[in-house]
Amino acid sequence: MSIHARITDDLIANGIGLVTTVPCKQLAGVIEEVERRPEILHVPSNKEDEGMGLCAGAFMGGKRPAIIMQNAAIGVTINTLATLIQFYRIPLPMLISYRGELREPVACQVEMAVHTKALLSQLHIPTYHFHKETDADELDAILKYTFMCNKPVAILTDASFWGGYGDQ
């Protein structure tokens, strides 16, 4: 079974009924898998903070949401995370591609990588970092945790998790 199918199976097994996504090359396989599954309503977003608004609405309407996004946009989501998601205790799994580490081919990605974990920490958002495919074995427990405690969680998936930047 592909890692994309495993991740999507865990989303479905945890009752996630709406996933919003912002395009990302590393996450494209998961996004395609989510789109194929009739159990999940996939709503693409133009921006990550817009996607979080969709997730908040879905949760208030009785659906369990998740967002799939890049770490490059963490900065633009800070206000939405603090004043909407956290204030109203909305559980929100955030599957995030974590660009900007070793062998990163795009220089501008490095700057946001330097700040991603610190920003999430400042917001007291539990953060899990997946480096290798077996780390995804924890996804089910992470999803259960976010819905049990009504908190957002960040699941950072770096290039090595997805197989590298094509240079390995």
N, C-alpha and C positions, 0 to 999 in steps of 0.2 A: 504494500500500500504506500502511496506517495505521502510525503510529509504534508503536502497541501490537503490531501483527503483526510489525513489523521487530524489535522488542526480543525478542519471543517466538521468532522465527526464529533470532536469534543465540543464545539460550539453548539451543535444540534443536541447532543446528549445533555447539555446544561440548559436547554430550553431557550436558547437565543433565537429570537424570531425576526430580528431586524439587524442587518449589518450595513453600515455606511462605510464607503471607501473613498479615498483620494488616490488617483493613479500613482503607482510606484513599480518600478522595474523589478525590484527584489520581491515584492509581495504579489506580483502579477499572477502567479500560479494559484495562490490562495484566493485571490479576488475572482479568478475564473471558476474555481471550484465552488465558491459561495454562490456565484451567479447561476451555476448549473443545478443547485439544490432547491427543490420546491419547498422544503421546510423553512427556508430563510427568505425573507423579503430583502433583496439587495437594492439599496438606494445610493447611487453614486453622489458624491458631494463635490462642489467646486473648491471648497476650502475646509480645513479641519475644524475650525470653530463652528462653521455652519453644520458640519456633520455632528458635532456634539449637541447642537440644538435639536437636530432630528432625533438623536438618541434620547435626549431628555423628554421630548414629546412622546416618543414610543414608550418609554418607561412609564410616564404618567398615564398613558393609554392602555397599560397592562401588558406590554411586550418587554421582553428582556433584550436590551440592545448591546452592540459592540461596535467599535470603530477600528478600521484598518488604515494606518497613516504612516508618514515618514517623521523621523525625529527633527528634520529641518523646520517643521512647522510648530514645534512645541512652544516657541516664543509667542506665536499669535494666538495660542489657545489658553494662555495663562488666565486671563480675565474670565473666560467661559468656564474653565475648570474650577476657579475659586468661587465665583458668584452664582453659578448655576449648578454644576455637577456636584461640588462638595457641599454648598450651602443647603441644597435640597436632598442631600444624601442619596444621590443617584448612583447605583452600582454601574460602573462602566469599564469593561475590559477594553484596553487599548493595545492592539497588536501593532507594534511600531518597528519599522525598519530602522536600524541604527547604523547610519552611514557616518564615515569620517574617521575610522580607525586604521590600523595598519593596512597597507597596500591600497588605500582609497585612491582612486584615480582622479577625483574631482576636488580640487583644493578648497573650494568654498564649503564643501561638506564638513571639513575638519573643524571649522569654527563652531558650528552648532553641536558637534559631538563633544566638544570641550565643555559645553554648558548644559547639555541634556540632563545628565544625572543630577547635577546640582539643582537645576530648576525643579525637577520632580521631587527631590529631597526637601527643598524649601517649602513645597506644597504638602509635604508629608504623604506623598502618594507612594504606596508600596511598589517597588520596582524589581522586576526579575529579568535577568539577562541570559538569553539563550545563545550559546556559542557553538554547540554541536547538536545534531539531530536528536540525540537521546535526551537532551534537556526538555524537549517537548513532552516527555513523559509526565512532567509536572503541570502541564496546562490544565488538565481536568481539576486538580486540586486548587489551582489559582482561580479558575472560574467559579468553583464552589465558594471559595473564600470571598471574592468580590460581592457575590450575591448574598452571602450570609451576613456580611458586615456593612452592606450598603456603602461601599467605597469604590472609587476608581482605582484601577491597578494598571501599571504599565508593564508590558511584556516586550522588552527590547530584543530584536532579532538581528544579529550582526551578519556581515557578509559571509563569515565562515559557517554560520548556521545554514545559509542558503547555498553554500558550495563555492564561495569566493567571488572574486570579481572577474573570473575567467582567466586568471593568471596562475592558477594552481595546477 
